[in-house]
Amino acid sequence: AGQRDAAMFGRRFGPSIERQALTVAVAATTLIIVASMYILIITPLEMKDVLFEVISAFSTVGLSTGITGELPPSAQVVLAFLMFVGRVGTITVATALAMGAGRRPYRYPEENPIVG
């Protein structure tokens, strides 16, 4: 308590790493809450089962309460999306969505391969 720097195992972390860690935690929590609320709204299932299913999908552990087959297709798509985001990473997906298909600031060198 009272330390100016974030440190672990004898190493200090800079403010950019702290912000990135907080961003990942907030993004993951937000995704889990939104997905859980959506599934709870469209199904009559209990919160503990839905939360287990959603967190399991996001963390890609392969565990299930067995309710996935009972879910409507839209909820199954949400779980599949969570599995993808959990595997690829929240920052990677957010960056890919934010970047879009912009124009590259560079050009590849031209090559004249032998064809035929």
C-alpha positions as a Markdown table, in Angstrom:
| # | Residue | x | y | z |
|---|---|---|---|---|
| 1 | Ala | 0.0 | 0.0 | 0.0 |
| 2 | Gly | 1.2 | 3.5 | -0.7 |
| 3 | Gln | 3.5 | 2.5 | -3.6 |
| 4 | Arg | 3.8 | 4.8 | -6.6 |
| 5 | Asp | 4.6 | 2.0 | -9.1 |
| 6 | Ala | 2.8 | -1.2 | -9.9 |
| 7 | Ala | 5.2 | -4.0 | -9.4 |
| 8 | Met | 5.2 | -7.8 | -9.3 |
| 9 | Phe | 8.0 | -10.4 | -9.0 |
| 10 | Gly | 10.6 | -7.6 | -8.7 |
| 11 | Arg | 9.6 | -5.9 | -11.9 |
| 12 | Arg | 7.9 | -2.5 | -12.3 |
| 13 | Phe | 5.2 | -1.8 | -14.9 |
| 14 | Gly | 4.7 | 1.4 | -16.6 |
| 15 | Pro | 1.4 | 3.4 | -16.9 |
| 16 | Ser | 0.7 | 2.2 | -20.4 |
| 17 | Ile | 0.8 | -1.5 | -19.3 |
| 18 | Glu | -1.5 | -0.6 | -16.4 |
| 19 | Arg | -4.0 | 1.1 | -18.8 |
| 20 | Gln | -3.9 | -1.8 | -21.1 |
| 21 | Ala | -4.5 | -4.3 | -18.3 |
| 22 | Leu | -7.4 | -2.2 | -17.1 |
| 23 | Thr | -8.8 | -2.0 | -20.6 |
| 24 | Val | -8.7 | -5.8 | -21.0 |
| 25 | Ala | -10.4 | -6.3 | -17.7 |
| 26 | Val | -13.2 | -3.8 | -18.4 |
| 27 | Ala | -13.7 | -5.1 | -21.9 |
| 28 | Ala | -13.9 | -8.7 | -20.8 |
| 29 | Thr | -16.3 | -7.9 | -17.9 |
| 30 | Thr | -18.5 | -5.8 | -20.2 |
| 31 | Leu | -18.7 | -8.6 | -22.8 |
| 32 | Ile | -19.6 | -11.1 | -20.1 |
| 33 | Ile | -22.3 | -8.9 | -18.6 |
| 34 | Val | -23.9 | -8.0 | -21.9 |
| 35 | Ala | -23.9 | -11.6 | -23.2 |
| 36 | Ser | -25.3 | -12.9 | -19.9 |
| 37 | Met | -28.0 | -10.2 | -19.8 |
| 38 | Tyr | -29.0 | -11.0 | -23.4 |
| 39 | Ile | -29.3 | -14.7 | -22.8 |
| 40 | Leu | -31.2 | -14.2 | -19.6 |
| 41 | Ile | -33.7 | -11.9 | -21.4 |
| 42 | Ile | -34.4 | -14.3 | -24.2 |
| 43 | Thr | -34.5 | -17.6 | -22.2 |
| 44 | Pro | -36.1 | -18.7 | -18.9 |
| 45 | Leu | -32.8 | -20.2 | -17.6 |
| 46 | Glu | -31.3 | -19.5 | -14.2 |
| 47 | Met | -28.5 | -16.8 | -13.8 |
| 48 | Lys | -26.0 | -19.3 | -12.4 |
| 49 | Asp | -26.3 | -21.6 | -15.4 |
| 50 | Val | -26.1 | -18.7 | -17.9 |
| 51 | Leu | -23.1 | -17.1 | -16.1 |
| 52 | Phe | -21.3 | -20.4 | -16.0 |
| 53 | Glu | -21.9 | -21.0 | -19.7 |
| 54 | Val | -20.9 | -17.4 | -20.7 |
| 55 | Ile | -17.7 | -17.3 | -18.6 |
| 56 | Ser | -16.8 | -20.8 | -19.8 |
| 57 | Ala | -17.2 | -19.8 | -23.4 |
| 58 | Phe | -15.2 | -16.6 | -23.0 |
| 59 | Ser | -12.4 | -18.3 | -21.2 |
| 60 | Thr | -12.5 | -21.2 | -23.7 |
| 61 | Val | -12.2 | -23.9 | -21.1 |
| 62 | Gly | -14.6 | -26.4 | -22.7 |
| 63 | Leu | -16.9 | -26.8 | -19.7 |
| 64 | Ser | -20.7 | -26.6 | -19.9 |
| 65 | Thr | -23.8 | -27.0 | -17.8 |
| 66 | Gly | -25.5 | -28.7 | -20.7 |
| 67 | Ile | -27.8 | -25.8 | -21.6 |
| 68 | Thr | -26.1 | -24.9 | -24.9 |
| 69 | Gly | -28.4 | -27.3 | -26.9 |
| 70 | Glu | -31.5 | -25.7 | -25.3 |
| 71 | Leu | -30.5 | -22.2 | -26.2 |
| 72 | Pro | -32.0 | -20.4 | -29.2 |
| 73 | Pro | -29.7 | -20.0 | -32.2 |
| 74 | Ser | -29.0 | -16.3 | -31.5 |
| 75 | Ala | -27.7 | -17.2 | -28.0 |
| 76 | Gln | -25.6 | -19.9 | -29.5 |
| 77 | Val | -24.1 | -17.3 | -31.9 |
| 78 | Val | -23.4 | -15.1 | -28.9 |
| 79 | Leu | -21.5 | -18.0 | -27.2 |
| 80 | Ala | -19.6 | -18.7 | -30.4 |
| 81 | Phe | -18.6 | -15.0 | -30.6 |
| 82 | Leu | -17.4 | -15.1 | -27.0 |
| 83 | Met | -15.3 | -18.2 | -27.7 |
| 84 | Phe | -13.7 | -16.4 | -30.6 |
| 85 | Val | -13.1 | -13.2 | -28.7 |
| 86 | Gly | -11.8 | -15.1 | -25.7 |
| 87 | Arg | -9.4 | -17.1 | -27.9 |
| 88 | Val | -8.1 | -14.2 | -30.0 |
| 89 | Gly | -8.1 | -11.6 | -27.3 |
| 90 | Thr | -10.2 | -8.5 | -26.4 |
| 91 | Ile | -7.6 | -6.0 | -27.5 |
| 92 | Thr | -7.0 | -7.7 | -30.8 |
| 93 | Val | -10.7 | -7.8 | -31.7 |
| 94 | Ala | -11.2 | -4.2 | -30.6 |
| 95 | Thr | -8.3 | -3.0 | -32.6 |
| 96 | Ala | -9.4 | -5.0 | -35.7 |
| 97 | Leu | -12.9 | -3.5 | -35.5 |
| 98 | Ala | -11.5 | 0.0 | -34.9 |
| 99 | Met | -9.0 | -0.1 | -37.7 |
| 100 | Gly | -11.4 | -1.1 | -40.4 |
| 101 | Ala | -10.2 | -1.5 | -44.0 |
| 102 | Gly | -8.2 | 1.7 | -44.3 |
| 103 | Arg | -5.6 | 2.7 | -47.0 |
| 104 | Arg | -2.1 | 1.4 | -46.3 |
| 105 | Pro | 0.5 | 4.1 | -45.9 |
| 106 | Tyr | 3.0 | 1.9 | -47.8 |
| 107 | Arg | 3.2 | -0.1 | -51.0 |
| 108 | Tyr | 4.8 | -3.5 | -51.5 |
| 109 | Pro | 7.7 | -3.7 | -54.0 |
| 110 | Glu | 6.7 | -4.8 | -57.5 |
| 111 | Glu | 7.8 | -8.3 | -58.6 |
| 112 | Asn | 7.8 | -9.7 | -62.1 |
| 113 | Pro | 7.6 | -13.5 | -61.6 |
| 114 | Ile | 7.9 | -16.0 | -64.5 |
| 115 | Val | 4.4 | -17.1 | -65.5 |
| 116 | Gly | 3.7 | -20.1 | -67.5 |
